């Protein structure tokens, strides 16, 4: 029953993903100026969603870990954070999904200007998204641990931030 | 019930992703037409953009990224394996 439900979720997710990615490229294919403006704005939506989704979430996790490490006096803070963890996690997932879809649509619409920074950024974003999905939807213990370790790699986060900054700088020139 | 809420959230996400950029794009186009920036934009399009694929810097960035991802996946797998070995010293 649970496996069926998970499969259904995946089907819904993949259907919506393809619905999101394919129509804009076709709809704006004839009008270059409109398409480029929409694509540019989608890029900013992706950047904004990424910042809003990740900075509060990472800060909350750091504070929680610090509170647990320091001991009994700050345990209350850790407990309070625990109560809001689930809604913040959902917010993180939702905004990151928006950012990912917006970023990928932006990339597909501007695929004729493809450069190495954009391609690298798309690869890193996809790795982060896949590891997040693995973490959320897999039931196997090993896959969950693998997803958790990969998704939380500090190096990948730094690489992603650096590529976003480079992409903005190169795109503005 | 849960599935309906997921579909609803995804629907809201889709609407936000489509509507907001389209609205802003229309506004920007109107401004561009008024102030005559349209031609400048078209001229800019003909110039080379970004760091093209196949150049030295481009290859370094691309292969560096792929190597970093490969290394982090390998490190993660190694970490899981070593923790398993610690918990099962016989195997």
Interface residues (C-beta under 8 A of the other chain):
Chain A: X5 X8 X9 X12 X13 X16 X19 X20 X24 X33 X34 X36 X37 X38 X40 X41 X42 X45 X94 X97 X98 X101 X102 X105 X113 X114 X115 X116 X117 X118 X119 X120 X123 X124 X127 X142 X145 X146 X149 X150 X153 X155 X156 X159 X163 X166 X170 X171 X173
Chain B: X3 X6 X7 X9 X10 X13 X14 X16 X17 X18 X20 X21 X22 X24 X25 X28 X29 X38 X41 X45 X49 X50 X51 X52 X53 X55 X57 X58 X59 X61 X62 X64 X65 X66 X68 X69 X72 X73 X75 X76 X77 X79 X80
